[in-house]
Amino acid sequence: MRRMKPNTLTRLFVLLLTIVLIAGCNAQAPITVFVTPTLPPSPTATIAAATSTYTAVPTVAAQVQPSQTAGEPPTEVPTPTPAGSPVFVGPVIGPGYVVPPSTTPVPTATPEGGVPTDTAAPVEPSAPPTVEAQPQAAPAVMPNLDPNQIGIQLDINLDDQDWNEAMGRIEQLGLKWVKVQLPWRDMQPNGPDERDNEFFRRIEQHLEDANNRGMNMLVSVVKAPTWARSVQAEDGPPDDPNALARFFTIIFEEFNAGLNREMVGDYIDAIEIWNEPNLQREWQGTLPFNGAGYMQLFGPAYQAVRAYSPTVTIVTAGLAPTSTQPFSVDDRDFLRQMYDAGLGQYGDVVVGAHPYGWGNAPDARCCGSRGWDEDPHFYYLETLDAYRAIMNQFGHSGVQMWITEFGYASWDGFPLDPPQPWMSFNDRWAQGGYTVRAIQIAQERGDIGVKLLWNLNFAVLSGLIGGRDERAAYSMLVPGDACQINPDNGNHTERPIFWMLFDAVHPDQALTDWCGVPPNGVPGLG
């Protein structure tokens, strides 16, 4: 056999190495990640801070529009996502994340004014930080919850049949509040004076229907139209905050006309000014990405609402519980920045909160030993107490919080693996028990008013379960019959959370079981 010269071998080796490198560059495209509400790190994935792409799963997901949020479903029925390609709505993490040890202490730093940043007076001190999160011991009876202070969020972009079904379910539950998001960009796509397109009038009809059913309505106005923004990436506020103020004036003139004109109608009872502005994808624009930038938007909007009505409840934007990263600002810091920029001067507002508990029981305190929950942002009580401490520090001790979005996710009963491992921590009964207990905790506190759950029925939207979309995991209603999930079934049935909540707000109609399971043994309840 003829031997190759050394330089020939070298050139052959270089050629082979080049081929391998080129092949590596043609690897599978990363999966687009859709993230909200947001939290600190999860050890199971790596998300690039600049692009928010998930690279650990080898299957390419169907494209998800960045305008979709946990508080609002897509304006069109989503295209089914290939099996095994999860759509993320949960914890946002940074690149190179390493699971922390299970002994992270609760923050003890004290800011100016002497109020601990994450411990609210007069709430009892946190449990030792190394104790694993545990649910509250079972109460002797199902708690009696006030339906006048509880509501649920649903999609506003429904046809009449789907809207009627959703509203009928809320009436069946007996809840008295409904939350919807008004996508400004869809209501005024063509200019600042538009008020008579088909979408605008359909929204008016839905709000009128809710009012006729005796419901109280909270609307959250989000997503500036393209004509109001010089930055077109993702979603964000208008360049000129007065443009939003003008839109508020128009929707009150149209939807609450009963106060101003000889027309029937007073459909909006409370208004939330924006949604999760501490997430970059909700705040792409020219206003600063901090609490002061949000207050630039809030001030003119507040004035527009108060020029119309002294009684409509004004709610600050619920913040996503998260840490500071290139695409987010820590919600505790963001709230302090809002106060530094003047929030404390508004005495007739309420502060919005999104205190998601993720896989942790509502009574649990930071931190557990599962790795991913090594931060106060993962705990329902820690977020509520942190906000109250900040509000007290800045002179807002008499101002209420409203929980404008929260819930517990469970992938129990759905096909395929859960989109995130922590979703396997809660079965469908824990989802219900934790939710009822969380509402009970808030009801027993004097500083919290309305509590709005996320969500009623996203699991029945086409493609969300098969696409492993996290929004389906929070849904009370699912495809199937008799409490049994069947993604191929066109009927809609309940998860246990539906009947637990029904039981809690109907003390005169106590149920013997919830989807076949008796009260004892349910986490959070027995």
SVG drawing of the C-alpha trace seen along z (x, -y; Angstrom):
<svg xmlns="http://www.w3.org/2000/svg" viewBox="-81 -66 87 68">
<polyline fill="none" stroke="black" stroke-width="0.4" points="0.0,0.0 1.3,-3.4 1.9,-5.6 0.7,-9.2 3.1,-11.9 2.7,-13.8 1.5,-17.0 -1.1,-15.0 -2.4,-13.5 -2.5,-17.0 -4.5,-18.4 -6.9,-15.4 -7.4,-15.9 -8.2,-19.6 -10.7,-18.8 -12.5,-16.3 -12.5,-18.7 -14.0,-21.4 -16.8,-19.1 -17.7,-18.3 -17.8,-21.9 -20.0,-22.8 -22.4,-20.0 -22.5,-21.4 -23.4,-24.8 -26.4,-23.3 -27.9,-21.9 -31.6,-22.2 -33.0,-25.7 -33.7,-26.8 -37.3,-26.8 -38.9,-30.2 -39.9,-30.6 -43.0,-32.4 -42.6,-33.5 -45.1,-35.0 -45.7,-35.3 -42.0,-35.4 -39.8,-34.1 -36.2,-33.6 -34.2,-30.6 -35.3,-27.1 -32.5,-24.6 -34.1,-22.6 -33.5,-24.9 -31.2,-27.6 -32.8,-30.6 -30.6,-33.2 -31.2,-36.6 -31.1,-38.5 -33.3,-36.2 -35.4,-34.2 -34.8,-31.0 -34.9,-27.5 -32.1,-25.3 -32.4,-22.1 -35.3,-20.5 -34.4,-19.1 -37.8,-19.6 -38.7,-22.9 -41.8,-24.5 -44.5,-26.2 -44.0,-29.9 -45.7,-31.7 -46.5,-35.4 -44.7,-37.5 -47.8,-39.5 -49.5,-36.5 -49.3,-36.8 -50.4,-34.8 -53.1,-37.4 -54.3,-37.3 -54.7,-34.5 -53.9,-35.0 -56.3,-37.0 -56.6,-34.0 -56.9,-30.3 -53.3,-29.1 -51.9,-26.7 -51.3,-23.3 -47.8,-22.9 -46.0,-19.6 -46.0,-17.1 -42.9,-17.4 -42.4,-21.1 -43.5,-23.0 -44.6,-26.6 -43.3,-28.3 -45.2,-30.7 -43.3,-30.2 -40.0,-31.0 -37.6,-33.1 -33.9,-32.2 -30.6,-33.5 -27.8,-31.8 -25.5,-29.5 -27.8,-29.0 -26.6,-26.6 -29.0,-25.1 -28.3,-26.8 -27.9,-24.9 -31.0,-24.2 -30.1,-26.5 -30.7,-29.9 -31.6,-32.3 -34.6,-34.6 -33.5,-38.2 -32.9,-40.3 -31.7,-43.5 -33.4,-46.6 -33.8,-49.7 -34.0,-53.3 -37.0,-53.7 -36.3,-50.5 -38.9,-48.2 -37.5,-44.9 -37.7,-44.6 -39.3,-41.1 -41.0,-40.9 -44.2,-42.9 -45.3,-44.1 -47.4,-43.1 -47.2,-39.6 -45.6,-36.8 -42.0,-36.0 -41.1,-33.5 -40.5,-29.9 -36.8,-28.7 -35.6,-28.9 -34.4,-25.3 -37.8,-23.8 -39.4,-22.1 -42.6,-23.9 -45.6,-22.2 -49.3,-22.9 -51.4,-24.3 -53.0,-21.7 -56.5,-20.8 -59.3,-23.1 -62.2,-21.4 -64.6,-22.5 -64.5,-24.0 -63.8,-27.8 -66.6,-30.1 -65.3,-32.5 -67.0,-35.7 -67.9,-35.5 -68.3,-39.3 -64.6,-39.6 -63.5,-36.8 -63.4,-36.7 -61.7,-35.0 -60.0,-36.1 -61.1,-35.0 -60.4,-35.9 -62.3,-38.9 -61.9,-37.8 -64.6,-35.2 -67.6,-34.9 -71.1,-35.1 -71.5,-31.4 -68.1,-30.9 -68.6,-34.1 -72.0,-32.9 -70.7,-29.5 -67.8,-31.1 -70.1,-33.6 -72.6,-30.9 -69.8,-29.0 -68.8,-32.0 -72.5,-32.4 -72.6,-28.8 -69.6,-29.3 -71.3,-32.3 -68.4,-34.7 -69.1,-38.4 -65.9,-39.7 -64.7,-39.2 -61.3,-40.3 -60.5,-40.9 -57.6,-42.5 -58.4,-45.1 -55.8,-45.0 -55.5,-48.6 -53.8,-47.8 -56.8,-45.7 -59.4,-48.3 -57.7,-51.2 -55.5,-49.8 -55.9,-52.8 -55.6,-55.9 -56.3,-57.7 -60.0,-58.5 -61.2,-55.1 -64.1,-53.7 -66.5,-52.0 -64.8,-48.9 -66.2,-45.4 -63.7,-44.4 -64.4,-47.5 -68.2,-46.9 -67.9,-43.2 -66.0,-44.1 -68.7,-46.6 -71.3,-43.9 -69.4,-41.5 -69.0,-44.1 -72.6,-45.0 -73.6,-41.3 -71.4,-41.0 -73.1,-44.0 -76.5,-42.7 -75.6,-39.5 -74.7,-41.5 -71.0,-41.1 -68.4,-43.6 -65.8,-44.1 -62.0,-44.8 -60.4,-45.7 -56.6,-45.8 -55.6,-47.9 -52.4,-46.7 -50.4,-46.7 -50.2,-50.1 -51.0,-50.1 -48.3,-50.5 -49.2,-54.1 -48.5,-55.1 -45.0,-53.4 -41.8,-54.2 -40.4,-50.9 -42.2,-48.0 -40.5,-45.0 -42.8,-42.8 -45.3,-44.9 -45.0,-48.2 -46.4,-51.5 -47.0,-54.5 -44.2,-57.0 -46.6,-59.7 -48.4,-58.7 -51.2,-61.1 -52.2,-58.8 -53.2,-56.2 -55.0,-58.8 -57.0,-59.7 -57.9,-56.0 -59.1,-55.8 -61.4,-58.7 -62.8,-57.1 -63.5,-53.7 -65.3,-55.4 -67.3,-57.6 -68.4,-54.4 -68.6,-51.7 -69.6,-53.8 -71.8,-56.1 -74.6,-55.9 -72.7,-58.4 -72.3,-61.0 -75.0,-60.6 -78.6,-59.5 -77.5,-56.0 -77.7,-52.8 -74.4,-51.6 -71.9,-51.5 -69.8,-48.5 -66.3,-49.1 -66.0,-49.1 -62.2,-49.0 -59.3,-49.6 -55.8,-48.2 -53.3,-50.5 -51.1,-48.1 -49.8,-44.6 -46.4,-43.4 -44.4,-46.4 -41.3,-45.0 -41.0,-42.5 -39.1,-43.9 -41.4,-42.2 -44.3,-44.2 -42.4,-47.5 -40.5,-47.8 -40.5,-51.5 -39.1,-54.9 -40.2,-55.2 -37.6,-54.1 -37.7,-50.4 -38.2,-51.0 -40.8,-52.0 -40.3,-55.7 -41.0,-55.0 -44.2,-53.2 -45.3,-56.2 -44.9,-58.5 -47.6,-56.3 -49.7,-56.0 -50.0,-59.7 -51.9,-60.9 -54.0,-57.7 -55.0,-58.3 -56.0,-61.8 -58.1,-60.7 -60.0,-58.2 -60.6,-60.6 -61.8,-63.3 -64.5,-60.9 -65.3,-59.4 -64.2,-59.8 -65.4,-56.3 -64.0,-53.9 -61.3,-51.9 -57.8,-52.5 -55.3,-49.6 -51.6,-49.8 -50.2,-47.2 -49.7,-43.8 -46.0,-43.0 -44.5,-39.7 -42.7,-38.1 -39.2,-38.0 -35.5,-38.9 -33.5,-41.5 -32.1,-40.2 -31.5,-41.8 -35.2,-41.2 -36.8,-41.9 -36.7,-44.0 -37.2,-42.6 -40.8,-43.3 -39.9,-44.4 -37.3,-46.9 -39.8,-48.0 -42.5,-48.8 -40.0,-50.8 -39.1,-52.7 -42.8,-53.5 -42.9,-54.9 -39.7,-56.9 -41.4,-58.4 -44.5,-59.5 -47.0,-56.6 -47.4,-57.5 -49.2,-60.7 -52.2,-58.8 -54.3,-57.9 -57.3,-56.6 -55.7,-53.7 -55.1,-50.1 -51.9,-48.2 -52.0,-45.3 -50.2,-42.0 -49.6,-38.7 -48.4,-36.5 -48.0,-33.2 -47.0,-30.3 -45.9,-27.9 -45.3,-24.5 -45.3,-25.8 -48.3,-25.7 -49.9,-29.1 -48.8,-28.9 -45.2,-28.0 -42.3,-30.3 -39.0,-30.5 -37.1,-28.3 -37.6,-24.7 -35.1,-22.0 -36.1,-21.2 -33.6,-23.6 -35.9,-25.6 -37.8,-27.2 -34.7,-28.8 -36.1,-32.3 -38.9,-34.3 -40.3,-35.1 -41.6,-31.6 -43.9,-31.9 -47.4,-33.4 -47.0,-34.8 -43.5,-36.1 -44.7,-38.3 -47.7,-39.6 -45.7,-40.4 -42.9,-42.1 -45.4,-44.4 -47.1,-45.3 -43.7,-46.1 -42.8,-48.4 -46.3,-50.1 -46.0,-50.7 -42.5,-52.1 -43.7,-54.7 -46.8,-55.8 -49.4,-53.6 -50.4,-51.5 -54.0,-52.4 -54.1,-51.4 -55.4,-48.0 -53.8,-45.4 -55.8,-43.6 -54.7,-40.3 -55.3,-40.9 -53.8,-37.6 -52.8,-34.3 -53.4,-30.6 -51.8,-27.2 -50.8,-25.1 -51.1,-21.3 -50.3,-19.1 -52.1,-16.1 -54.3,-14.2 -52.9,-15.9 -51.0,-13.8 -47.2,-14.1 -44.7,-15.4 -45.4,-18.8 -43.8,-21.8 -41.8,-22.4 -40.9,-19.8 -42.3,-21.8 -45.8,-21.4 -45.7,-17.8 -45.5,-18.9 -49.2,-19.7 -51.8,-17.1 -55.3,-18.4 -56.6,-18.2 -53.6,-20.1 -54.3,-22.7 -57.8,-23.2 -56.9,-22.9 -54.0,-25.4 -56.2,-27.9 -59.0,-27.8 -56.5,-28.1 -54.8,-31.1 -58.1,-32.9 -58.9,-32.2 -55.6,-33.7 -56.2,-36.8 -59.7,-37.1 -58.6,-37.0 -56.1,-39.8 -57.6,-43.3 -55.2,-44.7 -56.3,-42.7 -59.5,-43.3 -60.6,-41.6 -58.9,-38.3 -58.9,-37.3 -57.9,-33.8 -56.0,-32.9 -57.8,-31.2 -61.2,-29.8 -60.9,-27.9 -57.6,-28.2 -57.2,-24.4 -60.2,-24.1 -58.6,-26.4 -57.3,-24.4 -53.7,-23.2 -52.8,-24.3 -52.7,-20.9 -51.1,-19.2 -48.6,-22.0 -47.7,-21.7 -48.7,-25.3 -48.5,-26.2 -51.6,-28.3 -53.6,-25.1 -52.2,-24.0 -54.0,-26.8 -57.4,-26.2 -60.5,-25.2 -62.2,-23.8 -60.8,-21.1 -61.9,-19.0 -63.7,-15.8 -66.7,-14.6 -67.5,-13.9 -64.2,-15.4 -62.1,-13.2 -59.7,-15.0 -59.9,-13.9 -58.1,-16.3 -60.0,-14.7 -63.4,-15.3 -65.3,-18.4 -67.2,-18.7 -65.9,-20.8 -65.7,-19.4 -64.4,-20.6 -61.2,-20.0 -61.6,-19.6 -60.7,-23.2 -64.0,-24.2 -66.1,-22.3 -63.9,-23.1 -64.4,-26.8 -68.1,-26.3 -68.3,-24.5 -66.4,-27.3 -68.7,-30.1 -71.9,-28.0 -71.9,-27.0 -75.6,-26.0 -74.8,-23.5 -71.9,-21.6 -70.6,-18.9 -69.6,-15.4 -66.8,-15.2 -65.0,-17.0 -64.7,-15.0 -65.0,-11.9 -62.5,-12.8 -63.7,-13.5 -62.3,-16.5 -59.9,-14.6 -56.5,-14.1 -56.6,-17.2 -53.4,-19.3 -54.3,-22.6 -57.7,-21.4 -57.4,-17.9"/>
</svg>
